[in-house]
């Protein structure tokens, strides 16, 4: 199944009603993420009612989509409903490979001028709502949607520029692996992901991971000299003042 593509207000209402039904993770205040990303989030997961932005970065194809998929994967595997709005190039196959349950995934590729209405309706009944941010979105609309997510206990994940998010994640550097001397296949990408935010997330952090990894996102070990001159592996997790 390639996810539920939602077209029209009636289809949206039919989707939100079953998605609103209690599920095995419905009572949890923090939805899980893959272990490698927990260190970037103040609650070590997706806290219900929060806004976790994924910056698209420059250029746009900078790993943000892979990061967004990795952010959804564990919550989806654990039983949460997810929705992706305004991303017509979203790859259901790539989502399934990362473990996202397509039977609990709603896709609204082209919400049109009613973008804010569509996102608000999904917030009412879906656990995690990812949405591409239109260039024309106003600060007042963004504030209202974030407030609605807090009230409804949904996690809002804007994909693009979004001022005032609790946490903003961004791929700041990336190097592909797999190509040799003019031949080979791109297999995975070593990326550095930064996190910044407010409150408990006010201190910036960085971590290096593979996106995608060998079936999962994986933290990249880096050598660290020991007291006797040997190298030991440690996680590339950096907190910056």
Helices and strands as residue ranges (DSSP letters): E 4-5, H 9-19, E 30-31, G 35-40, E 46-47, E 52-54, H 64-77, E 82-85, H 92-97, G 102-104, E 105-108, G 112-114, H 115-125, E 128-132, H 139-152, E 155-159, E 167-179, E 184-197, G 199-201, E 205-210, E 218-219, E 221-225, E 231-235, E 237-239
